[in-house]
């Protein structure tokens, strides 16, 4: 199918819808939230996540009836992640940083991207609490509140501010890997920061406020808009292995300067290998202990 798109109209329409939806977050920040959990006690959802996603999808579907949607709360409710096709597809996170939102911590945002033929064409990340509107169109640069932004040119890890999403240490199966990486980076980097919102963290890399962000435990709606924003600001996003980034299976290594990537990927591999070796030794020790008690 050939899709005829007026990207200017798409951008203007979704921008208006995003600004209006942002008022819900701003008005609700200090109010009472009905809190539920999804994949674990650390993964929260409120009535506002669901409400905003419904508003966004309903508005976009009415204006663009042939477009498709991948929304965080829709996927959570159906337990089905749609395939990304060539069709115009809106990828939506109604509230990125829900835990921040629940605690009235002001780093929370709406994140929306339009992907056409698997290319991210539009990216919007809007934090209505701090009045931060990050925007990008493919090939047209990245902006914060209408002012062009550029990523950092720092090319050495020892001079870099690194962002790591430490809350994923709540996942027991990968806790040791994450904490191993934190230990590895904190011993070399200029500093470590945790913001609690993948979309906003990517935007901080885009604006040059930090040099590096890494996380393996993300989804397309966490990163789609931010990936375009950081690339349009002069940075780039890779897989944490250092290879090509996969939007639908995002393991994020985002850098302001691509020269950082080989050093960072090497450090990640070294840290992970150390943890894997520890797991093997621990498993062997546990096996020996089990065997000694069998008699």
Buried (B, 14 or more C-beta within 10 A) or exposed (E): EEEEBEBEEBBEBBBEBBBEBBEBBBEBBEEEBEEEEBEEEEBBBBEBBBBBBBBBBEBBBEEBEEBBBBBBBBBBEEEEBBEBEEEBBBBBBBBBBBBBBBBEBBBBBBBBBBBBEEEBBBBBBBBBBEEBBBBBBBEEBBBBEEEEBBBBEBBBBEEBBBBBBBBBBBBEEBEBBBBBBBEBBEEBBBEBBEBBBBBBBBBBBBBBBBBBBBBBBBBBBBBBBBBBBBBBBBBBBBBBEBEEBEBBEBBBBBBBBEEBBEBBBEBBEEBBEBBEEEEEEEEEEEEEEEEEEEE
